[in-house]
């Protein structure tokens, strides 16, 4: 009887030691995972700060340089040269504004604190406006808009410009030498497609390209510009306006980024209300 009791006590002692070892090992594993996650977050923060600093420095340096050149020589420079310098300063200032807007808008979107000011407007002129800003005359890229006149949508015009600009810039940066913006009815919404004739996106990149700070590879050693916020911003802005955004392969080669916006409602009908809180946990459609 004593032997049985002693054996039971020994078994319990061994089990307790084993459980303690297992618990300690699990705790160490959790601690190591938390430490690794913290280090990864720190690395991402440092990388983001570095990318933002680089991206902001480029237009600031250009603006400062051309402003200094104008200060020193505007009295003796020809009118065409002065206009060229001013156009460069203006375009770089616009680029700087867009970078800052992209940096600020994503956390406000995710917190549901980005106000949307929906209005009725015609889509085609807006698309042409984006093309003119991103791909001015004289560029070596061919860009076209195939959206018929008279298409009226109901959305936040400023945010639709931001979505379209990010998708168009993405196509100009990573696509081929031809980019097309086209549109067609899509049920009660309107489908806008930004396509290019580039190499397209590999399947392994599709799932992660809507993540923050992700950049598509050009497939060579060139340094990619940008801070990797364009696609996640475009996705969440589209969803905030009640639409969706997804990627498709273009046949025979290239990419198609598709998004939808609400068509203008007939007179007398109420426009669809958008619940910003419904964005939490929303997955993109691929």
N, C-alpha and C positions, 0 to 999 in steps of 0.2 A: 504493500500500500504506500509505504514511504517512497519506494523507488518510482512508483507511478506518479506520485505528487511531485517528486524531484524532477522527473522527466518532463512533466507538464510545465513546471516552472522554467526549466531550461529551454523548452520550446518557445514559451512566451518571451523569454529574455532574448533569444535569437531572433524571433519575429520582430520584437521591438527594435533591436539593433538594425535589422534589415530595413525596417520601415523608416527609421531615422536616417540611414544612409541614403535610401531612395528619396526621401523628402529633401535632404540636403542637396542631393544631386539635381533634383528637379528645381530647387530654389536657385542653385548656381546657374542652371541652364536658363531659367527665366531672367536672372540678373544679367547673364551674358547677352541674351537676346535684347533686353532693354538697353544695355550699354551700346550694343551694335546699332540699334535703332536710333539712339541719341547721337551717336557718331555720324550715322548716315544723314540725319536731319541737319547736323552741324555742317557736314560737307556740302549738302544741298544749299544751305543758306549761304555759305561762303562762295559756292559756285555761282549762285544767283546774283549775289552782290557784285561779284567779279564781272559777270556778263552784263549786268545793268550798267555798271560803271563804264565798261568798254563801249556799250551801245550809246550811252548818253554822251560820252566824250567825243565820239566821231562827229555828230552834227554840231556840237558846241565848238569844236576846233575849226570846223569849216566856216561856221557863222563868224567866229572871231577873226579868222584869217581874211575873209572877204570884206568884213566891215573895216578892218585895219587898212586893207588895200584901198578901199574907197575913200577912207579918211585922208590918205596920203596923196591920192591922185585923181580925185573926182573932178577937180577943176580943169585938169589937162586931158582927161580921158574922153573918148568919144561917147556919144549918147548910147550907141549900141552896146559898148563895153559896160557902161554903167548899168544899163538895163539887164545885161547878162548876169552881172554880179548880184544885183538886187533879186533877180529870179532865183539864183542859187541860194541866197540867204533866206528867201521866202520858203523855198522847198525844204531846206534843212530845218527851218523853224517848224514847218508843218510835220516833218518826220519826227522831230523831238516831241511835239505835242502828242502825236499818235503813240509814241513809246510810253510816255507818262500815262496816257489814258489807259493803255493796255495793262500797265502795272497796277493802277488803282482800281480798275473795274472788277477784276476777278474776285478779290475778297468781299467786295460789296455785293456781288452777285450771290456768292455762296452764303452770305449772311442774310440774304433776302432783303437787302436795304438799298437796292438800286432802283430809283424811281423810273418808271416807264411812262412816256408821254405819247400815247398812240394818237395817230392822226391819219387822215386819208391823203394819199399822194400817188402820183404816177410813177411806175417803177422804171420804165425805160430811161428817162432823163437821169435818174439816180445812177443807174448802171454806167451810162456814158460818162457821168461825172467821176466815178471811181476810176474808170479806165484812164481818163485824162490826167488824174492826179498821180496814179501809180506808173503809168506807161505813157509819158508825154511824147509828142511828135518828135521823130528823129531816133527813137529807140530801135534797137536791132531785133526786137520781138514783135510779132504780129498779134494783135489783140482785136477782137471783134465782139459786138453785142448783137444778139439775135432775139431780142424781146420786143414784141410788137407794141406800137404806140397805143395808148388808151387803157393799158392794164392798170387798174387802180387797186391798191392794197391798203390795209388798215393795220398800222404798226408804228413803232417808234422809229421815225425816219433816221435819226442820228445813229441808232443802234443797228439798223439794217445796213447803213453805210459802213459801220464798223465791221459787221459780219462779212459783208461782201469784200471790203478792203483786205481783211485778213486772208480770206480764201484766194482772192486774186493775187495778192503778194506772194502767197504760198506757191501758187501755180507759176508765177513769173520766176520765182527763186529756184524751184526744184523741177519744174516741167521742162518741156521742149521749147521750140521757138514759136509755137502757136498756142494761144489761149482764147477760149471762147466762153462768153457768158450767154446762156440761153434760158428760156423759160417756157412753161406750158401749164395749163390748168391741171390741178391735182385734187379732185373732189371739190370741197369747199375752200380749198387753199390754192396757193400758186407755187409751183415748183421752180426753183432757180438752180441751175447747174453751172458750175465753173469747171471746165474741162481743159486738159492740155494734152499735147502729143509727146510727152516725155517718157521716161522709162517706166513710170508707174511706181507703185509701192509694193514691196515684198510682203507676203502674207504675215510674216513674223513681226513686221512693223505696224501692221494695221491696228492690232489690239492696244498698242501703247501710244499711238501718235496723238491721241486726244488727252494724254496726261500732261501735267504741268512740266515745263522745262525740257520737254522732249523735242528734238529736232530731227527732221528727216535727213538721211545721208545722201549726199550728191553722188556717192560712189567713187570719189577720187580724193585727193589730198587737200582740196581747197577748204579753207576755213568757212564754216557756215556762220552767217550773221543771224541776229535775232536772239530773243531770250526764251523761245519755246512756249509762248503763251497764246499765239494766234489761234490755233485750232481749239484748245479748251475754252477760250473766250468766245469764239464763234459758236461753239456747241451750246454753251450755257446761255448766251444771249438769245439764240434761236429758241431754246426751250422756254426761256423767260417770257418770250412773246407768244408762246403757245404753239410753236412749230417744232420741227425736228431737223437734225442734220446727220448725214451719213456719207460713207465713202463707197464708191463702186469702181471696179476696174473698167477702163475704157478699151474697147476693141478697135484695132488690134493691139494698140499699146497706149499707155497714158493713164491719167487719173480723172475721176469725176467726183467732185464734191457737191452734194445735193442738199438743199435746205428748203423748207417751206415757210411761207408767211400767210397770214390771213387775208383773204380777198376782202375788198370793201363790201360792206353789207348793203343790201338794197335799202332805199329810203324807207324809214318807218320801223326797221328792225334794229334791235339792240346789238352792238358788237359783243363778241364773246369775251367774258371776263377771265382774266388770267390770275391764278393763285400762285404767287411767288413761293409760298411755303411748300408747294408740291414739288419743287425742284430738288429738295433734299433726297439724296439717294437715287436720283434718276440716272439710269445708264444710257449711254449713247447707242444709237442703232447703227450696226455695221452690216 
